[in-house]
Amino acid sequence: MFSKSRINEPGPAKDGDASKSPDAMKSPGGLPPMDSKPATAKAKPPASILSSDLVVTGNIKTTGDIQIEGTVEGDIRAHLLTIGENATIRGECMADDVVVNGRIVGRVRGLKVRLTSTAKVEGDIIHKTIAIESGAHFEGSVQRQDDPLSGTGPARKSPPAAES
């Protein structure tokens, strides 16, 4: 009724069994074949956090998310930028999303800018959408642009060239 299995014995594989073997799915280096599809997309990494005792002198640029809790003397460019309640930034902040809980002295550029009730901003804000909570402190101008991150638009237009 039952027969002994030949799985562990060396020898040629039967025609129908080659595709079922785990080794058939691997390349000679032990890796999956190049034509296999990735299992899932990469998970989004967590935001980088600059702690409250950190002082950065210089510019910061990332394609990811960053949360500032300390002091930055320079410009910041990120995907999502969160300024903590006790943070101080002296420079330009540019991000797709900017959430300000602390203090910024400089220009803010973002597709979505949010000033919470603890925010203190001294500088211009160029945005696509903005939310300012009651209690936020703001000194400067606010300007809406369809693409505030490009640096082009009504605020950056140069005067027409004079004819000679």
N, C-alpha and C positions, 0 to 999 in steps of 0.2 A: 504494500500500500504506500509506504513512504520510502524514499531513497535518500542516500547520503548527499548532502549539498557539496558542490564543488567550488564554492565561492573563494575559499582560501587557497586553492591549489593553483599553481602557475600553469599557464598554458594559453593557447589561443582562445579568445572569446568567441562565443557563438554569434552568428550574424545578427540575431534579434536582440542580444544582450548588450551590445556595445553602446547603444544610446542610453541604456539605463544605468550604466556604471558611473559612480561618482567621479572616477578619473577621466571619463570621456568628456566631462564638462570643463576640465581644467586644461590649460595650455601646458607645454613642457616645463615652464618655470613654476608651476603650481598656482598660477593666478588664473582668474576666470578669463575666457577668451575675450578678445577685443570687441567683438560684436555683441557682447551681452549688455543689457540695459542696466543702468544704475538702479539700486533698490529704491532709494528715495532721494529727493533733493536735499542738499545740505541744510541743516538747521541753522537758523540765524544766531550768530554768537551774541552773548549778552553785552550790554553796554560797558565800555571801559570807564572806570571811575578814578578820578583824581581826588585823593582824600584831602580833608580840610587842613592838614599840616603841610601840604605840598605847595610850593611856590614855583611857577614855571615862568621863565623869561625867554620868550621866543614864540614862534608861531606853531600851531597845532593843526594838522590836517589828517583826516581819516575819511574813509568811505562808509564807516560804520557809525554806531551810536556812541556818544560820550556824555558822561555826567561829570560836571565840574563842581567840586565842593571846596576847593582851595582858591588860590589866587593865580591869575594868568596875566602876564604883561606881554601881550601880543595878540595876533589875529587867530581866530579859530574857524575851521571849516569842517563840517561833519554832515552826516545824514540826519540824525536826530541829536540835537544839542540841548541838554538840560543843565541849567545853572541853579545850583543849590542855594538855599536860603542864606547861608553865611559866605557864599562865594563872591569874589570880586574879579571882574574882567575889565582890563584896560586895553581896548583894541576892538577891531571889527569882528562881529560874529555872523557867520553865514552858514545856513543849514536849510534843508527842506522843511524841517520842523524845529522851531525854537521855543522852549519853555523857560521862562525867566522867573525864578523865585528869589534871586539875589540881586546883586548890583552889577550893572554894565555901564562903563564910561566909554562910549564909542558907538559906531553905527551898527545897526542890526538889520540883516537881510535874510528873509525867509519866505517860503511859500506859505507856511502857517506860522504865525507868531502869536504867542500867548503870554501875557503879563499877568501873573497871579497877584493876589492881594499883598504879598510881601516884596514884590518887585520894585527896584529902583533903577530906572534907565535915564541916563543923561546922554542923549545923542539921537540921531535920526533913525526912524524905522521905515524900511522899504519892504513891502509885503504884498502877498496876493490876498490872504485873509488874515484878520487880526482879531484878537479877543483881549480886552483889558478888563480885569476884575476890579471891583470897587476896592479902594484902598491902595492900589498901585500908584507909585510915584513916577511921573514921566515928564521930562523936559526935553523938548526937541520937536521935530516935525514928523508927521506920518504921511507916507505916500504909498498909494496902491499902484502896483505894476503887475502885468500878466506874467512876466518872467523876472522877478526881482533878483535872481541869482546870476543872471547873465551880465548885469551891469549896464545893459542898454535900456532904452526906453526914454520917456519924456525928460527925465532928470539928467540923462547923459547925452542928449542930442547936441551935436556941435553946430555952431552957426553956419549958414550957407557960405560957401567960398565966394569971395569978391572977384568980380571979373576985372581983368586988367586991360 
